[in-house]
């Protein structure tokens, strides 16, 4: 099939609260393999939107993440966030080795330790919110401080360094062109910090996650120094702001849906399942992540992708694919069925997902328990939303009780 002339400019910049982007919806149903142009990088790319096609791109060896290394690939930010040696741009078997080692650091014992720490941080933040009194901003009181505090506690990063590192992470994710030099400096500074910190943990391991990564073994295999440094950086960068935004999104979703809110209040044991369904439905971001390169010609949904072409996927549309999910656009907290793709898929499924889920379950569970009559403090259509970043989330979430 010949390539059509239409090239869509991504991100599509639709940001109406948590409504689904109509352009993405149209591509899913009418043009499931489409051409897109991104703000930065050379040339165009394919955008793949159907669940089964996304699964193919993320699991088939004919699509390579490592193929983007050294290329000025189409992307959202002026400076690529990803490091060339990061697991995010490895293919099997190199990525399989690292994933095996990292999964040992996320063993049930470590995740339980993370849950205990998270619970402690959540209760402390909710104590402060209760002392502040009603009304309060849930983003400021809980969603914003929790993930940063938790990931820094789990990595055992001193409190004096946390704000600086968070600033670097946000600078690296900024999408404006005049930010490029700042992003380069932020990445270098963060890397220098973690090179020193990981070397220190290698010499004298503690009970933190970096130490667990430093001492993880798979037979004779361990993470080398460079791998350990980059992995710690990836965990800090991905382990904070995204979870902050999702806490806000999940809370907003429940507080604007009385039936669903009543359901999880009456049956708190169903909260984990409810969170999974909300993660499926919520359109969390406007853009795309790290692409892949086709290593040979592949046909997807009747379109031939040529060897060397850049291919992006949309997990948002895969989560809404009517061929995969019955009543795909409906939120059904009792839904059972296919897994959502919000944490990615295949060899690049998010390594920090266990920690993110722990934080979301702990935060929402404690919030609903501690404030049984929690409600929005202003009409839903007056809640201010972020419209400038690739993420979708409420800037403020005023609540009362």
Secondary structure, 3 states (H helix, E strand, C coil): CCCCCCEEECCCCCCCCCCCCHHHHHHHHHCCEEEEECCECCCCEEEECCHHHHHHHHHCCCEECHHHCCCCCCECCCCCCCCCCCHHHCCCCHHHHHHHHHHHHCCHHHHHHHHHHHHHHHHHHHHHHHHHCCCEEHHHHHHHHHHHHHHHHHHCCCHHHHHHHHHHHHHHHCCCHHHHHHHHHHHHHHHHHHHHHHHHHHHCCCCCHHHHHHHCCECCECCCHHHHHHHHHHHHHHCCHHHHHHHHHHHHHHHCCHHHHHHHHHCHHHHHHHHHHHHHHCCCECCCCCCEEECCCEEECCEEECCCCEEEECHHHHCCCCCCCCCCCCCCCCCCCCCCCCCCCHHHCCCCHHHHHHHHHHHHHHHHHHCCCCEECCCHHHCCECCCCCECCECCCEEEC
